[in-house]
């Protein structure tokens, strides 16, 4: 990867200085399948995450809070670091139950700063507690964070089918969602972090067109819907589904 911006593409999966890894063949029924470039790795965690999670629509609020937290924790680090610490995060942050996390007091947060199972960054730990409170406020206003998040795309994923490696680090949609989250009190939700989050939870599907996980081409009319969604985002508006 040639620069920091390119390193952020496709979830900023590796550091700029990471060395290329050998291609993984996968296992089981997905053995030998062609994958997005960042998942053509000998790292089984990358392959599993790509095959089983990345880009699949998520509607469970607990998992949405988990992924938002992990994406923020990954800022400045490699995604492989976060995957290795994922179990530690679930243990440290009460399985990402926001009602429990929002009650973490100063003593509990101080203990977390000594926990080797997570990224021991004070600002990231503090932001997780702050974000739990903001997350609960969104749930109270909209009924669920899922309902809030998916209203930005009228409850239907944006499927881009990009060429391999041709994925942006941010889009007008991530800019819009980021601004709204910041306004609501969330932290570590810059536009590149938010775009990675949108990819992770399937609001945006950026599986490369030659990847076996890429959805088939849209039926006629899909392009018009995508253009309409992009126009809505450009105007800064969204409709809340009723």
Backbone as CSV, one residue per row, in Angstrom:
resi,resn,N_x,N_y,N_z,CA_x,CA_y,CA_z,C_x,C_y,C_z
1,UNK,0.851,-1.195,0.000,0.000,0.000,0.000,0.881,1.237,0.000
2,UNK,0.509,2.199,-0.763,1.425,3.287,-1.027,1.325,4.446,-0.060
3,UNK,0.153,4.669,0.563,0.031,5.790,1.466,-1.057,5.535,2.485
4,UNK,-1.197,6.462,3.430,-2.151,6.273,4.528,-3.572,6.207,4.014
5,UNK,-3.898,7.035,3.018,-5.274,7.035,2.522,-5.623,5.682,1.931
6,UNK,-4.708,5.102,1.139,-4.990,3.792,0.563,-5.102,2.740,1.655
7,UNK,-4.350,2.941,2.750,-4.417,1.977,3.847,-5.768,1.992,4.532
8,UNK,-6.497,3.099,4.421,-7.815,3.157,5.051,-8.879,2.473,4.220
9,UNK,-8.613,2.263,2.928,-9.589,1.653,2.037,-9.863,0.217,2.469
10,UNK,-11.101,-0.199,2.286,-11.528,-1.537,2.671,-11.192,-1.846,4.123
11,UNK,-11.709,-0.968,4.981,-11.648,-1.086,6.417,-10.271,-0.848,6.984
12,UNK,-9.348,-0.273,6.184,-8.028,0.028,6.696,-7.453,-1.218,7.349
13,UNK,-7.530,-2.350,6.651,-7.269,-3.647,7.259,-5.828,-3.829,7.720
14,UNK,-4.860,-3.185,7.051,-3.481,-3.382,7.455,-2.796,-2.046,7.647
15,UNK,-1.715,-2.026,8.411,-0.907,-0.821,8.509,-0.255,-0.556,7.164
16,UNK,0.162,0.711,6.958,0.850,1.053,5.731,2.121,0.226,5.582
17,UNK,2.763,-0.127,6.682,4.030,-0.846,6.644,3.874,-2.356,6.671
18,UNK,2.657,-2.848,6.703,2.466,-4.296,6.731,3.051,-4.931,5.479
19,UNK,3.658,-6.112,5.634,4.178,-6.829,4.488,3.080,-7.679,3.879
20,UNK,3.104,-7.884,2.543,2.107,-8.748,1.916,2.190,-10.147,2.506
21,UNK,1.053,-10.792,2.593,1.019,-12.138,3.131,0.633,-13.120,2.041
22,UNK,0.920,-14.373,2.294,0.598,-15.390,1.312,-0.906,-15.521,1.150
23,UNK,-1.323,-15.919,-0.032,-2.740,-16.080,-0.303,-3.286,-17.278,0.450
24,UNK,-4.436,-17.077,1.100,-5.079,-18.170,1.824,-6.089,-18.848,0.927
25,UNK,-6.152,-20.157,0.968,-7.109,-20.887,0.153,-8.444,-21.024,0.848
26,UNK,-8.485,-20.715,2.151,-9.714,-20.889,2.895,-9.910,-22.353,3.232
27,UNK,-11.070,-22.645,3.767,-11.338,-24.026,4.146,-12.805,-24.317,3.967
28,UNK,-13.132,-25.597,4.012,-14.525,-26.000,3.912,-15.130,-25.631,2.570
29,UNK,-16.400,-25.251,2.587,-17.106,-24.996,1.335,-16.629,-23.738,0.627
30,UNK,-15.838,-22.887,1.310,-15.336,-21.672,0.679,-13.889,-21.809,0.214
31,UNK,-13.337,-23.022,0.292,-11.949,-23.229,-0.121,-11.781,-22.872,-1.591
32,UNK,-10.711,-22.128,-1.893,-10.419,-21.782,-3.274,-11.237,-20.641,-3.840
33,UNK,-12.130,-20.058,-3.053,-12.951,-18.952,-3.535,-12.109,-17.684,-3.674
34,UNK,-12.473,-16.848,-4.636,-11.776,-15.579,-4.810,-12.398,-14.538,-3.879
35,UNK,-11.536,-13.786,-3.198,-11.994,-12.834,-2.196,-11.520,-11.423,-2.511
36,UNK,-12.035,-10.465,-1.731,-11.537,-9.099,-1.794,-10.037,-9.120,-1.487
37,UNK,-9.308,-8.161,-2.048,-7.843,-8.229,-1.968,-7.317,-8.294,-0.541
38,UNK,-7.979,-7.590,0.407,-7.455,-7.559,1.769,-7.640,-8.882,2.501
39,UNK,-8.527,-9.756,1.969,-8.777,-11.047,2.613,-8.008,-12.182,1.942
40,UNK,-7.178,-11.863,0.950,-6.340,-12.887,0.316,-5.075,-13.040,1.153
41,UNK,-5.263,-13.554,2.329,-4.241,-13.520,3.376,-4.097,-14.872,4.036
42,UNK,-2.939,-15.054,4.660,-2.741,-16.275,5.441,-3.349,-16.169,6.824
43,UNK,-3.881,-14.991,7.161,-4.470,-14.767,8.479,-5.890,-15.324,8.496
44,UNK,-6.135,-16.401,9.235,-7.471,-17.013,9.229,-8.544,-16.095,9.809
45,UNK,-8.168,-15.175,10.714,-9.153,-14.240,11.256,-9.669,-13.302,10.174
46,UNK,-8.757,-12.817,9.317,-9.172,-11.968,8.199,-10.151,-12.716,7.292
47,UNK,-9.771,-13.951,6.942,-10.581,-14.729,6.011,-11.966,-15.002,6.599
48,UNK,-11.993,-15.419,7.870,-13.290,-15.693,8.498,-14.140,-14.438,8.571
49,UNK,-13.514,-13.318,8.988,-14.255,-12.061,9.103,-14.822,-11.651,7.749
50,UNK,-14.015,-11.769,6.716,-14.487,-11.431,5.366,-15.633,-12.330,4.934
51,UNK,-15.479,-13.625,5.122,-16.462,-14.579,4.614,-17.768,-14.570,5.391
52,UNK,-17.698,-14.322,6.711,-18.872,-14.518,7.551,-19.511,-13.237,8.087
53,UNK,-18.783,-12.114,8.054,-19.327,-10.911,8.672,-19.333,-9.676,7.784
54,UNK,-18.204,-9.349,7.190,-18.043,-8.054,6.533,-19.054,-7.865,5.408
55,UNK,-19.797,-6.783,5.476,-20.753,-6.451,4.423,-22.121,-7.075,4.584
56,UNK,-22.307,-7.906,5.601,-23.634,-8.500,5.818,-24.472,-7.552,6.676
57,UNK,-25.696,-7.278,6.269,-26.530,-6.330,7.021,-26.730,-6.754,8.477
58,UNK,-26.471,-5.811,9.380,-26.637,-6.041,10.818,-27.804,-5.188,11.310
59,UNK,-28.707,-5.805,12.066,-29.864,-5.087,12.609,-29.989,-5.270,14.125
60,UNK,-29.009,-5.909,14.715,-28.998,-6.125,16.161,-28.266,-4.969,16.831
61,UNK,-28.930,-4.273,17.737,-28.331,-3.088,18.347,-27.055,-3.406,19.126
62,UNK,-27.015,-4.530,19.805,-25.811,-4.862,20.567,-24.613,-5.012,19.644
63,UNK,-24.812,-5.689,18.512,-23.718,-5.879,17.563,-23.358,-4.571,16.867
64,UNK,-24.335,-3.724,16.621,-24.028,-2.411,16.043,-23.156,-1.591,16.987
65,UNK,-23.455,-1.643,18.295,-22.631,-0.929,19.262,-21.230,-1.537,19.320
66,UNK,-21.143,-2.845,19.249,-19.837,-3.503,19.240,-19.002,-3.037,18.057
67,UNK,-19.569,-3.060,16.858,-18.795,-2.701,15.678,-18.420,-1.220,15.668
68,UNK,-19.312,-0.370,16.157,-18.975,1.050,16.239,-17.803,1.261,17.197
69,UNK,-17.804,0.529,18.295,-16.716,0.622,19.267,-15.404,0.100,18.696
70,UNK,-15.450,-1.047,18.043,-14.235,-1.639,17.498,-13.639,-0.794,16.383
71,UNK,-14.500,-0.207,15.563,-13.979,0.658,14.492,-13.270,1.874,15.080
72,UNK,-13.828,2.443,16.130,-13.168,3.571,16.781,-11.869,3.153,17.445
73,UNK,-11.853,1.976,18.045,-10.641,1.477,18.702,-9.530,1.223,17.701
74,UNK,-9.902,0.911,16.457,-8.918,0.559,15.445,-8.171,1.766,14.894
75,UNK,-8.658,2.968,15.144,-8.027,4.170,14.599,-6.537,4.197,14.924
76,UNK,-5.709,4.259,13.879,-4.270,4.299,14.058,-3.614,2.944,14.219
77,UNK,-4.397,1.873,14.213,-3.876,0.519,14.394,-4.292,-0.353,13.218
78,UNK,-3.793,-1.571,13.185,-4.216,-2.513,12.147,-5.496,-3.223,12.588
79,UNK,-6.319,-3.606,11.632,-7.546,-4.318,11.955,-7.257,-5.687,12.558
80,UNK,-6.144,-6.288,12.178,-5.796,-7.585,12.759,-5.588,-7.467,14.262
81,UNK,-5.057,-6.333,14.717,-4.886,-6.117,16.157,-6.232,-6.160,16.867
82,UNK,-7.233,-5.519,16.274,-8.568,-5.473,16.883,-9.221,-6.846,16.860
83,UNK,-9.080,-7.565,15.759,-9.661,-8.905,15.694,-9.074,-9.810,16.781
84,UNK,-7.777,-9.683,17.007,-7.153,-10.511,18.050,-7.635,-10.141,19.447
85,UNK,-8.037,-8.895,19.629,-8.472,-8.426,20.942,-10.000,-8.429,21.094
86,UNK,-10.705,-8.928,20.115,-12.168,-8.827,20.135,-12.779,-9.509,21.355
87,UNK,-12.299,-10.691,21.684,-12.832,-11.382,22.859,-12.540,-10.581,24.125
88,UNK,-11.362,-9.979,24.190,-11.016,-9.145,25.332,-11.933,-7.948,25.453
89,UNK,-12.303,-7.367,24.322,-13.229,-6.234,24.338,-14.610,-6.655,24.837
90,UNK,-15.065,-7.798,24.383,-16.383,-8.258,24.829,-16.401,-8.491,26.334
91,UNK,-15.308,-9.033,26.852,-15.231,-9.252,28.298,-15.132,-7.921,29.045
92,UNK,-14.280,-7.039,28.557,-14.028,-5.780,29.266,-15.227,-4.845,29.245
93,UNK,-15.976,-4.876,28.147,-17.091,-3.941,27.993,-18.450,-4.641,28.054
94,UNK,-18.564,-5.586,28.992,-19.860,-6.198,29.336,-20.614,-6.696,28.109
95,UNK,-19.872,-7.359,27.215,-20.461,-7.909,25.988,-21.165,-6.830,25.173
96,UNK,-20.680,-5.596,25.308,-21.196,-4.445,24.558,-22.682,-4.186,24.810
97,UNK,-23.086,-4.380,26.051,-24.438,-3.982,26.444,-24.372,-2.515,26.848
98,UNK,-24.900,-1.606,26.047,-24.709,-0.180,26.330,-25.248,0.273,27.684
99,UNK,-26.318,-0.345,28.175,-26.857,0.058,29.479,-25.868,-0.235,30.606
100,UNK,-25.069,-1.267,30.450,-24.061,-1.582,31.454,-22.826,-0.707,31.268
101,UNK,-22.439,-0.486,30.020,-21.231,0.288,29.753,-21.391,1.738,30.199
102,UNK,-22.570,2.315,30.015,-22.760,3.718,30.388,-22.554,3.948,31.893
103,UNK,-22.646,2.877,32.698,-22.491,3.003,34.147,-21.045,2.800,34.622
104,UNK,-20.120,2.610,33.688,-18.724,2.442,34.083,-18.228,3.729,34.736
105,UNK,-17.828,3.636,36.003,-17.355,4.821,36.713,-15.851,5.002,36.517
106,UNK,-15.300,6.022,37.150,-13.882,6.344,36.972,-12.989,5.183,37.391
107,UNK,-13.354,4.495,38.474,-12.542,3.365,38.934,-12.555,2.240,37.902
108,UNK,-13.727,1.939,37.367,-13.826,0.875,36.354,-13.023,1.252,35.109
109,UNK,-13.069,2.497,34.706,-12.329,2.940,33.526,-10.825,2.881,33.778
110,UNK,-10.412,3.178,35.004,-8.991,3.103,35.343,-8.485,1.663,35.261
111,UNK,-9.314,0.714,35.687,-8.951,-0.703,35.587,-8.768,-1.093,34.122
112,UNK,-9.635,-0.590,33.248,-9.547,-0.923,31.831,-8.251,-0.423,31.217
113,UNK,-7.718,0.668,31.735,-6.467,1.197,31.174,-5.280,0.281,31.482
114,UNK,-5.482,-0.703,32.360,-4.436,-1.683,32.653,-4.739,-3.055,32.043
115,UNK,-5.802,-3.134,31.262,-6.256,-4.404,30.688,-5.554,-4.655,29.352
116,UNK,-4.676,-5.642,29.316,-3.931,-5.951,28.094,-4.804,-6.574,27.018
117,UNK,-6.032,-6.923,27.362,-6.922,-7.539,26.389,-7.581,-6.555,25.450
118,UNK,-7.381,-5.249,25.695,-7.965,-4.224,24.838,-6.875,-3.204,24.497
119,UNK,-7.238,-2.235,23.664,-6.329,-1.126,23.378,-6.394,-0.175,24.564
120,UNK,-5.274,-0.026,25.283,-5.275,0.719,26.535,-5.026,2.212,26.294
121,UNK,-5.933,2.788,25.548,-5.868,4.213,25.241,-6.973,4.911,26.027
122,UNK,-6.583,5.866,26.860,-7.563,6.505,27.745,-8.711,7.132,26.976
123,UNK,-8.400,7.842,25.891,-9.451,8.529,25.144,-10.414,7.536,24.497
124,UNK,-9.885,6.428,24.015,-10.754,5.420,23.394,-11.631,4.734,24.433
125,UNK,-11.094,4.492,25.604,-11.899,3.887,26.680,-12.998,4.857,27.117
126,UNK,-12.614,6.098,27.337,-13.604,7.110,27.742,-14.681,7.272,26.676
127,UNK,-14.277,7.242,25.407,-15.255,7.441,24.332,-16.261,6.299,24.270
128,UNK,-15.848,5.098,24.637,-16.783,3.971,24.626,-17.905,4.187,25.630
129,UNK,-17.559,4.711,26.799,-18.581,5.009,27.810,-19.464,6.160,27.346
130,UNK,-18.849,7.202,26.817,-19.618,8.334,26.284,-20.544,7.884,25.164
131,UNK,-20.024,7.038,24.283,-20.834,6.572,23.152,-21.980,5.675,23.605
132,UNK,-21.786,4.936,24.685,-22.888,4.119,25.207,-24.049,5.010,25.621
133,UNK,-23.750,6.143,26.253,-24.818,7.066,26.654,-25.505,7.664,25.434
134,UNK,-24.707,8.067,24.444,-25.288,8.633,23.220,-26.101,7.581,22.474
135,UNK,-25.618,6.346,22.483,-26.312,5.234,21.826,-27.689,5.026,22.451
136,UNK,-27.748,5.051,23.774,-29.023,4.884,24.469,-29.977,6.041,24.170
137,UNK,-29.434,7.244,24.019,-30.270,8.390,23.687,-30.885,8.214,22.300
138,UNK,-30.116,7.674,21.355,-30.644,7.397,20.014,-31.741,6.337,20.098
139,UNK,-31.516,5.312,20.899,-32.538,4.282,21.056,-33.837,4.876,21.598
140,UNK,-33.719,5.773,22.561,-34.931,6.389,23.119,-35.657,7.233,22.070
141,UNK,-34.906,7.920,21.241,-35.524,8.806,20.247,-36.135,8.057,19.076
142,UNK,-35.443,7.020,18.603,-35.869,6.341,17.382,-36.457,4.952,17.622
143,UNK,-36.380,4.465,18.831,-36.860,3.119,19.117,-35.747,2.098,19.095
144,UNK,-34.744,2.304,18.253,-33.566,1.445,18.183,-32.482,2.176,17.396
145,UNK,-31.246,1.807,17.648,-30.154,2.373,16.850,-30.240,1.840,15.431
146,UNK,-30.667,0.620,15.288,-30.868,0.019,13.965,-31.801,0.884,13.109
147,UNK,-32.916,1.282,13.667,-33.890,2.099,12.935,-33.271,3.438,12.528
148,UNK,-32.522,4.031,13.440,-31.841,5.296,13.154,-30.834,5.128,12.025
149,UNK,-29.935,4.140,12.152,-28.854,3.985,11.190,-29.367,3.675,9.785
150,UNK,-30.274,2.729,9.695,-30.724,2.299,8.382,-31.644,3.307,7.698
151,UNK,-32.142,4.278,8.449,-32.963,5.321,7.812,-32.137,6.189,6.860
152,UNK,-30.822,6.200,7.028,-29.971,6.978,6.126,-29.996,6.419,4.701
153,UNK,-30.334,5.138,4.556,-30.350,4.511,3.227,-31.711,3.890,2.917
154,UNK,-32.744,4.431,3.542,-34.110,3.932,3.320,-34.212,2.429,3.557
155,UNK,-33.419,1.917,4.507,-33.467,0.523,4.973,-32.965,-0.494,3.953
156,UNK,-32.291,-0.034,2.893,-31.768,-0.964,1.885,-30.276,-0.714,1.682
157,UNK,-29.469,-1.772,1.710,-28.022,-1.597,1.562,-27.657,-0.973,0.224
158,UNK,-26.597,-0.194,0.228,-26.011,0.313,-1.004,-24.974,-0.707,-1.470
159,UNK,-25.182,-1.295,-2.629,-24.275,-2.304,-3.172,-23.479,-1.664,-4.300
160,UNK,-22.166,-1.542,-4.108,-21.335,-0.809,-5.063,-20.656,-1.684,-6.102
161,UNK,-20.336,-2.917,-5.764,-19.632,-3.842,-6.665,-18.397,-3.180,-7.275
162,UNK,-17.467,-2.683,-6.455,-16.301,-1.967,-6.988,-15.272,-2.902,-7.610
163,UNK,-14.392,-2.328,-8.411,-13.212,-3.069,-8.859,-12.322,-3.310,-7.649
164,UNK,-11.527,-4.345,-7.704,-10.675,-4.692,-6.576,-9.748,-3.539,-6.226
165,UNK,-9.801,-3.102,-4.966,-8.953,-2.018,-4.494,-9.476,-0.630,-4.777
166,UNK,-10.567,-0.512,-5.549,-11.081,0.804,-5.946,-12.211,1.239,-5.034
167,UNK,-11.926,1.333,-3.747,-12.936,1.703,-2.761,-12.481,2.972,-2.050
168,UNK,-13.362,3.958,-1.894,-12.959,5.203,-1.231,-12.820,5.025,0.266
169,UNK,-12.140,5.961,0.901,-12.007,5.952,2.353,-13.174,6.665,3.016
170,UNK,-13.908,7.455,2.252,-15.056,8.202,2.761,-15.988,8.490,1.596
171,UNK,-17.233,8.808,1.906,-18.226,9.161,0.893,-19.139,10.245,1.466
172,UNK,-19.966,10.870,0.637,-20.946,11.822,1.171,-21.835,11.200,2.247
173,UNK,-22.148,9.910,2.094,-22.966,9.240,3.107,-22.234,9.170,4.437
174,UNK,-20.968,8.765,4.425,-20.226,8.685,5.688,-20.022,10.066,6.288
175,UNK,-19.853,11.078,5.439,-19.757,12.453,5.941,-21.030,12.835,6.692
176,UNK,-22.172,12.494,6.096,-23.461,12.855,6.689,-23.692,12.133,8.012
177,UNK,-23.443,10.818,8.020,-23.653,10.036,9.236,-22.689,10.497,10.330
178,UNK,-21.444,10.744,9.949,-20.452,11.216,10.918,-20.886,12.523,11.561
179,UNK,-21.330,13.480,10.758,-21.767,14.770,11.299,-22.918,14.589,12.277
180,UNK,-23.838,13.707,11.927,-25.006,13.519,12.790,-24.614,12.839,14.104
181,UNK,-23.712,11.868,14.025,-23.254,11.203,15.246,-22.519,12.177,16.164
182,UNK,-21.665,13.001,15.576,-20.937,13.990,16.382,-21.922,14.935,17.062
183,UNK,-22.925,15.368,16.318,-23.939,16.260,16.873,-24.656,15.620,18.058
184,UNK,-24.773,14.305,18.023,-25.472,13.580,19.094,-24.545,13.190,20.246
185,UNK,-23.294,13.612,20.186,-22.383,13.388,21.298,-21.452,12.203,21.174
186,UNK,-21.438,11.518,20.032,-20.531,10.391,19.834,-19.107,10.906,19.591
187,UNK,-18.135,10.070,19.965,-16.728,10.388,19.747,-16.048,9.256,18.986
188,UNK,-14.908,9.554,18.371,-14.206,8.614,17.495,-15.142,8.135,16.377
189,UNK,-15.804,9.086,15.758,-16.721,8.784,14.660,-16.447,9.722,13.481
190,UNK,-15.164,9.891,13.160,-14.808,10.639,11.959,-15.304,9.925,10.716
191,UNK,-15.293,10.607,9.601,-15.932,10.057,8.401,-15.277,8.770,7.898
192,UNK,-13.943,8.627,8.015,-13.328,7.378,7.567,-13.665,6.222,8.503
193,UNK,-13.734,6.500,9.802,-14.158,5.469,10.756,-15.600,5.073,10.480
194,UNK,-16.447,6.054,10.230,-17.857,5.768,9.962,-18.014,4.979,8.673
195,UNK,-17.233,5.313,7.640,-17.379,4.544,6.398,-16.991,3.082,6.617
196,UNK,-15.917,2.857,7.378,-15.537,1.486,7.700,-16.649,0.785,8.476
197,UNK,-17.291,1.505,9.382,-18.414,0.956,10.143,-19.580,0.608,9.214
198,UNK,-19.904,1.503,8.283,-21.002,1.243,7.353,-20.714,0.011,6.496
199,UNK,-19.458,-0.153,6.090,-19.074,-1.353,5.347,-19.205,-2.601,6.225
200,UNK,-18.747,-2.492,7.452,-18.729,-3.655,8.338,-20.124,-4.192,8.600
201,UNK,-21.096,-3.288,8.783,-22.445,-3.716,9.167,-23.390,-3.790,7.975
202,UNK,-22.844,-3.684,6.774,-23.637,-3.949,5.578,-24.522,-2.829,5.099
203,UNK,-24.457,-1.662,5.721,-25.203,-0.523,5.169,-24.667,-0.222,3.770
204,UNK,-23.357,-0.373,3.625,-22.694,-0.306,2.322,-22.022,-1.645,2.084
205,UNK,-22.262,-2.234,0.914,-21.608,-3.489,0.557,-20.532,-3.174,-0.479
206,UNK,-19.267,-3.315,-0.065,-18.149,-3.011,-0.946,-17.328,-4.241,-1.310
207,UNK,-17.945,-5.421,-1.285,-17.240,-6.596,-1.788,-16.925,-6.377,-3.267
208,UNK,-15.676,-6.632,-3.637,-15.237,-6.416,-5.014,-16.039,-7.293,-5.978
209,UNK,-16.158,-6.814,-7.193,-17.005,-7.520,-8.162,-16.490,-8.916,-8.494
210,UNK,-15.183,-9.177,-8.254,-14.656,-10.511,-8.509,-14.612,-11.375,-7.249
211,UNK,-15.192,-10.884,-6.153,-15.234,-11.626,-4.894,-16.468,-12.516,-4.847
212,UNK,-16.315,-13.703,-4.284,-17.451,-14.627,-4.242,-18.568,-14.130,-3.336
213,UNK,-18.269,-13.162,-2.449,-19.287,-12.602,-1.576,-19.987,-11.381,-2.180
214,UNK,-19.593,-10.988,-3.367,-20.241,-9.838,-4.005,-21.645,-10.221,-4.458
215,UNK,-22.661,-9.436,-4.107,-24.019,-9.748,-4.551,-24.129,-9.683,-6.077
216,UNK,-25.075,-10.388,-6.644,-25.269,-10.314,-8.102,-25.702,-8.920,-8.521
217,UNK,-25.601,-8.662,-9.812,-25.986,-7.353,-10.328,-27.447,-7.063,-10.037
218,UNK,-27.736,-5.787,-9.867,-29.113,-5.368,-9.581,-30.012,-5.583,-10.795
219,UNK,-31.288,-5.740,-10.504,-32.280,-5.759,-11.568,-32.400,-4.356,-12.148
220,UNK,-32.944,-4.205,-13.362,-33.137,-2.874,-13.935,-33.866,-1.955,-12.958
221,UNK,-33.402,-0.738,-12.857,-34.005,0.214,-11.928,-33.164,0.422,-10.696
222,UNK,-32.240,-0.515,-10.420,-31.392,-0.381,-9.250,-30.483,0.824,-9.326
223,UNK,-29.986,1.104,-10.545,-29.099,2.252,-10.700,-29.831,3.546,-10.407
224,UNK,-31.105,3.615,-10.816,-31.886,4.826,-10.553,-32.088,5.017,-9.059
225,UNK,-32.345,3.913,-8.338,-32.515,4.019,-6.892,-31.229,4.499,-6.231
226,UNK,-30.094,3.964,-6.684,-28.817,4.374,-6.104,-28.577,5.863,-6.340
227,UNK,-28.878,6.327,-7.554,-28.698,7.742,-7.863,-29.593,8.607,-6.982
228,UNK,-30.827,8.135,-6.737,-31.745,8.897,-5.891,-31.232,8.967,-4.451
229,UNK,-30.679,7.845,-3.963,-30.119,7.840,-2.616,-28.932,8.793,-2.501
230,UNK,-28.071,8.780,-3.514,-26.914,9.659,-3.491,-27.338,11.121,-3.529
231,UNK,-28.393,11.403,-4.272,-28.889,12.774,-4.325,-29.449,13.199,-2.978
232,UNK,-30.138,12.278,-2.307,-30.681,12.578,-0.981,-29.565,12.874,0.005
233,UNK,-28.501,12.047,-0.043,-27.367,12.258,0.846,-26.705,13.596,0.557
234,UNK,-26.551,13.911,-0.739,-25.899,15.167,-1.121,-26.663,16.380,-0.605
235,UNK,-27.981,16.244,-0.512,-28.809,17.338,-0.013,-28.863,17.363,1.512
236,UNK,-28.258,16.362,2.138,-28.195,16.340,3.599,-29.482,15.891,4.243
237,UNK,-30.363,15.237,3.475,-31.645,14.824,4.057,-31.741,13.324,4.182
238,UNK,-32.629,12.858,5.027,-32.930,11.443,5.130,-34.353,11.299,5.607
239,UNK,-34.950,10.199,5.222,-36.321,9.933,5.658,-36.304,8.847,6.710
240,UNK,-36.957,9.081,7.804,-37.092,8.078,8.851,-38.260,7.180,8.490
241,UNK,-37.989,5.881,8.408,-39.046,4.934,8.027,-40.079,4.838,9.139
242,UNK,-41.301,4.792,8.751,-42.419,4.677,9.704,-43.012,3.288,9.657
